[in-house]
Structure formats: structure tokens, C-alpha cells
Amino acid sequence: MNEVILEAKTKEEAIRLACEKLNANESEIIYAIIEETTGRLFKSSTFKIKATPLIDLVEGIKKYLNEVITNLGLEVQFESSIRDRVINIAMYANNNAILIGKDGKTLKALETLVKQKVMNDYNLPINIFLDVENYKEKRIKNLEYLAKKVAREVRSTKVEATLENMNSFERRVVHNILTDFKGITTTSEGEEPNRHVIIKPTDN
């Protein structure tokens, strides 16, 4: 991985130097402050940062994922993209069902592992989204269809309905798709991992 460690009097100067060394602009790199000293008498403050291009970070993530997934006895290929500092990695394995896991739990665990590794290495949160054979896209469409179907029933019968337990991402999908749905309102109740969405009728 292409990585530099630089020291300067200000963080901004250290970042500028890192960009020059990496031949990239600030939006194309990720960096972490690994040492900061406060200025004292006759001595100025200094910042030491570790920086690497986002594209190299993605390659490092794919290498890490490949090692983890290979240990599960699977073969995997990757497709990746970076947009507005959001990293998307699509995975295609010889057994996608195992990689996804029940209700997407294995996929979610892999995503958590990757985010934690980046946090450990750079002490910075970064948006990373993993998917397997468009599982998330299909799951979103299914959730949206279910939410609208149940919402219509609730509006018609005036009887609230409780959906299955969902993770925070799935609950957000349901809330978002029903935001402007007239005649109903949504709320989340319960404690993780048993938190769920309730669709309730309104007077509107």
C-alpha cells in the first residue's frame, strides 16, 4: 500500500505535503494524526500524519476481505468504486448464500470488521458498503414492497401492524419509503436485536 508519514508545524501543512508526495488532492486520500506535540517555549507545535490514497485503501480492504473469506473456504472476486468518499465493494463468491448469511448477518459482520480495521489503522470513520450479488438492492426493493403493502392494509383497516425484527439499515428503509404515505405513521420499538417497525393508522 502506498503510504507516507510526514511531519509539519500545522495539520494543514502536513496534509498538503502528503498530497504532494502521493500526487493526489485531499479528497482522494485518507489520513490519521499519529502524533501531535503542543508548542512550548522556543518550540513550535508539530503534527505527524499517516496518509494513503483512498484507491490504495480500497485495495488493502479487498486484500483483507479476501483473506477472511478464504478462511471461510470460499473463493471471491471483487468490484469496487469510490464516490464522494464513499467506498462500495461488491463481492461475488462461489457460494454467495454463505457469504450473505441468514438475514444478511454474515455480510453485516464483514462490513463491521472492515470498518473497525480502518478505524484502528486511521482512527477515522469512513463510509464503506459491502454487497453480495446485489443482495442489499434486492432486500431494499423487497422491504419497500412489503412496507407499502402493509401500510395500505393499515390505512384501510385502521389496525396497526408490527413488522419483523430488522437491523437499523432495514428499519431506515421502511421509515423512508413511508415518510409521505398518507394515513399512516411509523415508529421503531424494542431493543436490539429485537427492534422492529410498527405501522400505525392516523386520522389523516
C-alpha positions in Angstrom: 0.0 0.0 0.0 1.3 3.4 -0.9 1.6 5.2 2.4 3.6 8.3 3.7 4.3 9.6 7.2 5.0 13.3 7.3 5.6 15.9 10.0 4.8 19.7 9.8 4.1 22.6 12.0 0.3 22.5 11.2 -2.1 19.8 10.3 -3.0 21.6 7.1 0.7 21.8 6.1 1.2 18.1 6.8 -1.9 17.2 4.7 -0.6 19.4 1.8 2.8 17.7 1.9 1.1 14.3 2.0 -0.9 15.2 -1.1 2.2 16.3 -2.9 4.0 13.1 -2.1 1.0 11.0 -3.1 0.3 13.1 -6.2 -3.4 13.4 -5.1 -5.7 16.1 -3.7 -7.2 16.0 -0.2 -10.5 14.4 -1.3 -8.5 11.4 -2.7 -6.6 10.5 0.4 -7.3 9.3 4.0 -5.1 10.3 6.8 -4.6 10.0 10.6 -2.8 12.1 13.0 -0.4 9.8 14.7 1.5 12.3 16.9 0.7 15.9 18.0 3.0 18.0 20.1 2.0 21.2 21.8 4.3 24.1 21.3 6.4 25.2 24.3 8.9 27.9 25.0 11.1 28.3 21.9 9.5 25.3 20.3 6.5 25.2 17.9 3.7 22.7 17.7 4.1 19.8 15.3 1.8 17.4 13.6 2.8 13.9 12.3 0.3 12.2 10.0 0.0 8.9 8.2 -1.7 9.2 4.8 -2.6 6.9 1.9 -4.7 7.3 -1.3 -8.3 6.1 -1.0 -7.8 3.9 -4.0 -4.9 2.1 -2.2 -7.0 1.8 0.9 -9.7 0.0 -1.2 -7.1 -2.4 -2.5 -6.0 -3.1 1.1 -9.6 -3.7 2.2 -10.1 -6.1 -0.7 -6.9 -8.0 0.3 -8.1 -8.1 3.9 -11.5 -9.4 2.9 -10.0 -12.0 0.6 -8.0 -13.4 3.5 -11.0 -13.5 5.8 -13.3 -15.0 3.2 -10.7 -17.6 2.0 -10.6 -18.8 5.6 -14.3 -19.5 5.3 -13.5 -21.9 2.5 -14.8 -19.6 -0.2 -13.4 -18.1 -3.4 -14.4 -14.5 -4.1 -14.0 -11.7 -6.6 -14.5 -8.0 -6.1 -15.8 -4.9 -7.9 -15.2 -1.6 -6.2 -16.0 2.1 -6.7 -15.4 5.3 -4.8 -17.9 8.2 -5.0 -17.9 11.3 -2.7 -15.5 9.4 -0.4 -18.0 6.5 -0.1 -16.4 3.1 -0.8 -18.7 0.5 -2.4 -17.4 -3.1 -2.8 -19.4 -5.8 -4.5 -18.4 -9.4 -3.8 -19.1 -12.5 -5.9 -18.3 -15.8 -4.3 -18.7 -19.5 -5.3 -21.3 -19.7 -2.6 -23.0 -16.3 -2.1 -25.5 -17.7 0.3 -22.8 -18.4 2.9 -21.2 -15.0 2.4 -24.6 -13.3 2.9 -25.6 -15.4 5.9 -29.1 -15.7 7.4 -30.9 -12.3 7.0 -27.6 -10.8 5.8 -25.8 -11.3 9.2 -22.5 -12.6 7.7 -22.4 -9.7 5.2 -23.1 -7.2 8.1 -20.4 -8.8 10.2 -17.8 -8.5 7.4 -18.8 -4.8 6.9 -18.3 -4.2 10.6 -14.9 -5.9 10.6 -13.7 -3.8 7.7 -14.9 -0.5 9.3 -13.2 -1.5 12.6 -9.9 -2.2 10.8 -10.0 1.2 9.1 -10.8 2.8 12.4 -7.9 1.0 14.1 -5.5 2.0 11.3 -6.5 5.6 10.8 -8.8 6.5 13.7 -11.3 7.9 11.2 -14.8 6.7 10.4 -15.3 6.1 6.7 -18.4 5.1 4.7 -17.8 1.5 3.5 -20.7 -0.5 2.0 -20.3 -4.2 1.1 -22.7 -6.1 -1.0 -23.0 -9.7 -2.4 -24.6 -10.2 -5.8 -26.9 -7.1 -5.3 -28.3 -8.6 -2.1 -28.8 -5.2 -0.5 -30.5 -3.8 -3.6 -32.9 -6.8 -3.7 -33.5 -6.6 0.0 -34.3 -2.9 -0.2 -36.9 -3.5 -3.0 -38.5 -6.3 -1.1 -38.7 -4.2 2.1 -40.2 -1.3 0.2 -42.8 -3.6 -1.4 -43.7 -5.1 2.0 -43.9 -1.7 3.7 -46.2 -0.2 1.2 -48.4 -3.4 1.2 -48.8 -3.4 4.9 -49.3 0.4 5.0 -52.2 0.1 2.7 -53.7 -2.6 4.9 -53.2 -0.5 8.0 -54.8 2.6 6.3 -57.8 0.5 5.2 -58.4 -1.5 8.4 -57.3 1.2 10.9 -55.4 -1.5 12.8 -51.7 -1.1 13.4 -49.2 -3.7 12.2 -45.9 -4.9 13.6 -43.2 -5.9 11.1 -40.5 -8.5 11.7 -37.3 -7.6 13.6 -34.9 -5.6 11.5 -31.5 -4.0 11.8 -31.1 -0.2 11.7 -30.5 -0.1 8.0 -33.6 -2.1 7.2 -35.7 0.0 9.6 -34.5 3.2 7.9 -35.5 1.8 4.5 -39.1 1.2 5.8 -39.3 4.6 7.5 -38.0 6.4 4.5 -40.4 4.8 1.9 -43.4 5.5 4.1 -42.5 9.1 5.1 -45.0 10.7 2.7 -47.5 7.8 2.8 -50.8 9.3 3.8 -53.0 7.8 6.5 -50.2 6.1 8.5 -47.2 6.8 10.7 -44.2 4.6 11.6 -42.3 4.1 14.8 -39.5 1.8 15.9 -39.8 -0.1 19.2 -37.9 -2.8 21.1 -34.3 -3.4 22.0 -31.6 -4.6 19.6 -31.6 -7.2 18.1 -35.3 -7.4 18.5 -36.1 -3.9 17.4 -38.9 -3.6 14.8 -41.1 -1.1 12.9 -44.8 -0.6 13.8 -47.0 1.0 11.2 -49.9 2.8 12.8 -53.1 4.5 11.3 -53.6 8.2 11.6 -56.6 10.5 11.4 -55.4 12.0 8.1 
